[in-house]
Amino acid sequence: MATLTHAGLRVLIDEFGGCDLFFSEMISAEAMIGGTRYEPYYTVAAPDPGKLIFQLVGYSEERLVEAATRLVQTEAAGVDLNMGCSAPHIVRKGGGIAWMADTDTAVALVERTRNAIGDRSLSVKLRLGASDDLGRLVSFCRALESAGADFITLHPKTRREAAARMARWSFVRLLRDELTIPVIGNGGITGEQTLRARLREAGSGGVMIGRAAARAPWIFAYLKRRISGDRSEYRVDLATVAERFFRLLDQHQPADFLPTRAARFVSYFASNLAFGHALGARLGASRSYDQIRGELFAYFDDHPEAKVHLERG
Ligand SMILES: Cc1cc2nc3c(=O)[nH]c(=O)nc-3n(C[C@H](O)[C@H](O)[C@H](O)COP(=O)(O)O)c2cc1C
């Protein structure tokens, strides 16, 4: 997730354990080839290159293939092609979900990327498309499968369905039935109850967790315990997690990025706190790194009881 799943947050999640595969923030193929001074930060293969997939977003087949070729010079596990982003400034230029509009163009991109990256993992992240036309989705995904995609992640919403709208996991099940490659489901998993509900809807298989991983970097470890039947209390010291996050942020991100990355993280993380939504909204809009850290730790000083978080699913 852009501005969230940088190396710092990934290391923090890994320190809790439980996450099998990490996806980087989307990396712009155009920016990477243009060589901005920030690009090295996007391609740090922490915490573990063998578990890291770099996601690319872009508008041209040429650039995306070139960027993928460069990325596999690192030891990363693979490359993911973003065909799901619905942000208007990306779609307008032909990136993200715009790739779903034409099967032949998408297939050509997947085939060339497949050839460029050899035996590294190649995956594609999708939404349902412009509408919830299952037949169209299945034929698109079958074509990507034939073109060499190793797996697909489906966030089952149409292009225009907003964040608040429930993802339709029945489509994950339907797509799983039609493909031979794995289909990872994504969207709306916030804890144990929502995980179990989504698995009931879609059948067993991999899941991707997005925003909840910023709210609760321990969520993968916690959910794995629950799934294995371990119902013991899961207790987290939020102040320690926040301190560790800021230390890792300092270590893994350029100074220019610190305010925006801290603000974005805190806007999710603060929802662990009583009345945290107001704090999260205020700090999420802040442009001062010192203010974000200062106010968060002042909150913990004023409310020492809030440091202890018990995960309830
Ligand atoms: C701040 C933010 C940044 C995101 N950036 C990306 C991205 O770079 N690539 C991507 O495939 N999806 C991105 N997404 C979408 C998420 O990967 C995911 O599909 C969506 O949030 C639904 O999953 P969730 O309910 O588990 O968060 C982003 C979402 C958010 C909120």
The ligand as an SDF file (V2000), in Angstrom:
LIG
                    3D

 31 33  0  0  0  0  0  0  0  0999 V2000
   -3.3720    4.1340    1.7070 C   0  0  0  0  0  0  0  0  0  0  0  0
   -3.6100    3.0100    0.7560 C   0  0  0  0  0  0  0  0  0  0  0  0
   -2.6840    2.7430   -0.2170 C   0  0  0  0  0  0  0  0  0  0  0  0
   -2.8800    1.6810   -1.1050 C   0  0  0  0  0  0  0  0  0  0  0  0
   -1.9430    1.4120   -2.0290 N   0  0  0  0  0  0  0  0  0  0  0  0
   -2.0510    0.3180   -2.8230 C   0  0  0  0  0  0  0  0  0  0  0  0
   -0.9980   -0.0470   -3.6850 C   0  0  0  0  0  0  0  0  0  0  0  0
    0.0470    0.6050   -3.7470 O   0  0  0  0  0  0  0  0  0  0  0  0
   -1.1740   -1.1650   -4.4510 N   0  0  0  0  0  0  0  0  0  0  0  0
   -2.3160   -1.9360   -4.3720 C   0  0  0  0  0  0  0  0  0  0  0  0
   -2.4140   -2.9470   -5.0630 O   0  0  0  0  0  0  0  0  0  0  0  0
   -3.3210   -1.5890   -3.5610 N   0  0  0  0  0  0  0  0  0  0  0  0
   -3.2040   -0.5030   -2.7690 C   0  0  0  0  0  0  0  0  0  0  0  0
   -4.2120   -0.1910   -1.8960 N   0  0  0  0  0  0  0  0  0  0  0  0
   -5.4000   -1.0710   -1.8150 C   0  0  0  0  0  0  0  0  0  0  0  0
   -5.1380   -2.2130   -0.8140 C   0  0  0  0  0  0  0  0  0  0  0  0
   -4.0920   -3.0300   -1.2720 O   0  0  0  0  0  0  0  0  0  0  0  0
   -6.3520   -3.1060   -0.6340 C   0  0  0  0  0  0  0  0  0  0  0  0
   -6.7240   -3.6460   -1.8670 O   0  0  0  0  0  0  0  0  0  0  0  0
   -7.5560   -2.3550   -0.0280 C   0  0  0  0  0  0  0  0  0  0  0  0
   -7.1650   -1.4760    0.9900 O   0  0  0  0  0  0  0  0  0  0  0  0
   -8.5670   -3.3620    0.5280 C   0  0  0  0  0  0  0  0  0  0  0  0
   -7.9580   -4.2250    1.4710 O   0  0  0  0  0  0  0  0  0  0  0  0
   -8.0860   -3.9730    3.0670 P   0  0  0  0  0  0  0  0  0  0  0  0
   -9.5460   -3.8610    3.3600 O   0  0  0  0  0  0  0  0  0  0  0  0
   -7.4440   -5.1810    3.6830 O   0  0  0  0  0  0  0  0  0  0  0  0
   -7.3750   -2.7050    3.3540 O   0  0  0  0  0  0  0  0  0  0  0  0
   -4.0470    0.8740   -1.0210 C   0  0  0  0  0  0  0  0  0  0  0  0
   -4.9920    1.1650   -0.0290 C   0  0  0  0  0  0  0  0  0  0  0  0
   -4.7910    2.2110    0.8520 C   0  0  0  0  0  0  0  0  0  0  0  0
   -5.8240    2.4800    1.9020 C   0  0  0  0  0  0  0  0  0  0  0  0
  1  2  1  0
  2  3  1  0
  2 30  2  0
  3  4  2  0
  4  5  1  0
  4 28  1  0
  5  6  2  0
  6  7  1  0
  6 13  1  0
  7  8  2  0
  7  9  1  0
  9 10  1  0
 10 11  2  0
 10 12  1  0
 12 13  2  0
 13 14  1  0
 14 15  1  0
 14 28  1  0
 15 16  1  0
 16 17  1  0
 16 18  1  0
 18 19  1  0
 18 20  1  0
 20 21  1  0
 20 22  1  0
 22 23  1  0
 23 24  1  0
 24 25  2  0
 24 26  1  0
 24 27  1  0
 28 29  2  0
 29 30  1  0
 30 31  1  0
M  END
$$$$
